[in-house]
Amino acid sequence: MAHFKAARFLVLIFFATPALSAELPARKPGLWEIETTLPSPKLPKQIIRQCVDAATDQMMQSRAGIGSQRECSKHDLQKSAGSITIDSTCTVAGKTRTSHVVITGSFDSSYTVIVTSQSEGTESRNVTMAAKWIGPCAAGQKPGDVIMANGMKMNIMDVQKPGAPAGGRQ
């Protein structure tokens, strides 16, 4: 059960910032390994492998944060030579959430995302994601496939479909 909660948390973290498809560079197609350090000492680092192509990468970025329960009053993006910084203030499920995201590195080989967020009435949380390109997707994988640290498999494209089960597929 703890692995399922961690997997669900990782998927939610991926969708933690407002829509970015026109603002972030596309990741290199292939297999990406993403190591996520979570804010709770009770949860160990989580490592997932994600197979992407141009279409799934664009979908993931464009769907990030989109939903009927989300409204953003602030979305500031700053690009510099070595980083992208995003500051946002959104309402999620009736509560205000502020986020500060710093992305460094290359979307062709490796990058790091540091997310600092705080929801109304809670403490600030920091999540760090370090991603590296492994190579082409493995045999039998299709774009959108995500393999969690516990071996659970799901396809992010399938999870986005209406009526899809919350837990993905095994």
C-alpha positions as CSV (number, residue, x, y, z in Angstrom):
1,M,0.0,0.0,0.0
2,A,2.9,2.4,0.8
3,H,4.3,1.8,-2.7
4,F,0.9,2.6,-4.3
5,K,0.7,5.9,-2.3
6,A,4.3,6.8,-3.3
7,A,3.5,6.0,-7.0
8,R,0.3,8.1,-6.8
9,F,2.3,11.0,-5.2
10,L,5.0,10.9,-7.9
11,V,2.3,11.1,-10.6
12,L,0.7,14.1,-8.8
13,I,4.1,15.8,-8.4
14,F,4.7,15.5,-12.1
15,F,1.4,17.4,-12.6
16,A,2.2,19.9,-9.9
17,T,2.8,23.0,-12.0
18,P,0.6,24.9,-14.4
19,A,0.5,24.0,-18.1
20,L,4.0,24.4,-19.6
21,S,3.9,22.9,-23.1
22,A,4.9,26.1,-24.9
23,E,7.4,27.1,-22.3
24,L,9.6,24.1,-21.6
25,P,11.9,22.4,-24.1
26,A,10.9,18.9,-25.2
27,R,12.8,16.0,-23.6
28,K,14.8,13.8,-25.8
29,P,12.7,10.8,-26.9
30,G,13.6,7.6,-25.2
31,L,13.9,6.2,-21.7
32,W,14.3,8.6,-18.8
33,E,15.2,7.6,-15.2
34,I,13.8,10.0,-12.7
35,E,14.9,9.9,-9.0
36,T,12.6,11.8,-6.7
37,T,13.5,12.8,-3.2
38,L,10.3,13.3,-1.2
39,P,9.7,15.6,1.7
40,S,8.9,12.8,4.2
41,P,11.7,10.8,5.8
42,K,9.2,7.9,5.9
43,L,9.3,7.6,2.1
44,P,12.6,6.6,0.5
45,K,13.8,8.1,-2.7
46,Q,11.6,6.9,-5.6
47,I,13.1,6.0,-8.9
48,I,10.9,5.6,-12.0
49,R,11.7,4.9,-15.6
50,Q,9.6,6.7,-18.2
51,C,9.5,6.0,-21.9
52,V,8.6,9.2,-23.9
53,D,8.3,10.3,-27.5
54,A,7.5,13.8,-28.7
55,A,3.8,13.3,-28.5
56,T,3.7,11.9,-24.9
57,D,6.2,14.5,-23.7
58,Q,4.1,17.3,-25.1
59,M,0.9,15.7,-23.6
60,M,2.5,15.4,-20.2
61,Q,3.6,19.1,-20.3
62,S,0.3,20.4,-21.7
63,R,-1.8,18.4,-19.2
64,A,0.3,19.4,-16.2
65,G,-2.0,21.2,-13.8
66,I,-5.0,21.2,-16.0
67,G,-8.2,20.3,-14.3
68,S,-11.5,21.7,-13.2
69,Q,-10.3,22.2,-9.7
70,R,-7.3,24.4,-10.6
71,E,-7.2,28.1,-11.2
72,C,-4.0,30.1,-11.2
73,S,-3.8,33.8,-10.4
74,K,-0.1,33.9,-10.9
75,H,2.3,32.1,-13.3
76,D,5.7,33.8,-13.8
77,L,8.3,32.0,-15.9
78,Q,11.9,33.3,-16.1
79,K,14.5,31.7,-18.4
80,S,18.2,32.3,-18.0
81,A,21.2,30.6,-19.7
82,G,21.3,27.8,-17.1
83,S,17.9,27.6,-15.6
84,I,14.1,28.0,-15.8
85,T,12.3,29.4,-12.8
86,I,8.5,29.2,-12.4
87,D,6.5,30.9,-9.6
88,S,2.8,30.2,-9.4
89,T,-0.1,30.7,-7.1
90,C,-3.1,28.4,-7.8
91,T,-6.3,27.3,-6.1
92,V,-6.6,23.6,-5.9
93,A,-9.7,22.0,-4.4
94,G,-10.5,25.4,-2.8
95,K,-7.1,25.9,-1.2
96,T,-4.4,28.3,-2.3
97,R,-1.1,26.6,-3.3
98,T,2.1,28.5,-4.1
99,S,4.9,26.8,-6.0
100,H,8.5,27.8,-6.8
101,V,10.1,25.5,-9.4
102,V,13.7,25.7,-10.5
103,I,14.8,23.6,-13.5
104,T,18.5,23.2,-14.4
105,G,20.3,21.0,-16.9
106,S,19.6,19.8,-20.4
107,F,16.4,18.1,-21.7
108,D,18.7,16.1,-23.9
109,S,20.7,14.3,-21.3
110,S,20.0,15.2,-17.6
111,Y,18.1,17.8,-15.7
112,T,17.1,18.6,-12.1
113,V,13.7,20.0,-10.9
114,I,13.4,21.5,-7.4
115,V,9.8,22.2,-6.4
116,T,9.1,24.2,-3.2
117,S,5.3,24.3,-2.6
118,Q,3.0,25.3,0.2
119,S,-0.7,24.8,0.5
120,E,-2.9,27.0,2.6
121,G,-2.6,25.8,6.2
122,T,0.4,23.4,5.7
123,E,4.2,23.6,5.9
124,S,6.4,24.3,2.9
125,R,7.5,21.1,1.1
126,N,10.5,20.5,-1.1
127,V,10.7,17.8,-3.7
128,T,13.8,17.2,-5.9
129,M,13.6,15.3,-9.2
130,A,16.9,14.4,-10.9
131,A,16.3,13.0,-14.4
132,K,18.8,11.4,-16.8
133,W,18.4,10.0,-20.3
134,I,19.2,6.3,-20.3
135,G,18.8,5.5,-24.0
136,P,16.1,4.2,-26.3
137,C,13.0,2.7,-24.7
138,A,13.4,-0.9,-23.9
139,A,11.9,-3.7,-26.1
140,G,8.2,-4.0,-25.3
141,Q,7.8,-0.5,-24.0
142,K,5.6,2.1,-25.6
143,P,5.7,5.9,-25.2
144,G,4.0,6.9,-22.0
145,D,5.0,3.7,-20.1
146,V,6.1,4.4,-16.6
147,I,7.8,1.7,-14.4
148,M,7.8,2.5,-10.7
149,A,10.5,1.5,-8.3
150,N,8.3,-1.5,-7.1
151,G,7.9,-2.8,-10.6
152,M,4.3,-1.4,-11.0
153,K,3.7,-0.4,-14.6
154,M,1.3,2.0,-16.1
155,N,0.9,4.1,-19.2
156,I,0.4,7.8,-18.5
157,M,-1.7,8.1,-21.7
158,D,-4.1,5.4,-20.4
159,V,-4.3,7.1,-17.0
160,Q,-5.4,10.3,-18.7
161,K,-8.4,8.7,-20.4
162,P,-11.8,9.2,-18.7
163,G,-12.8,6.3,-16.5
164,A,-9.2,5.0,-16.3
165,P,-8.4,3.1,-13.0
166,A,-6.4,5.2,-10.6
167,G,-3.7,2.7,-10.0
168,G,-2.6,2.1,-13.6
169,R,-1.8,-1.4,-14.8
170,Q,0.5,-4.1,-13.5
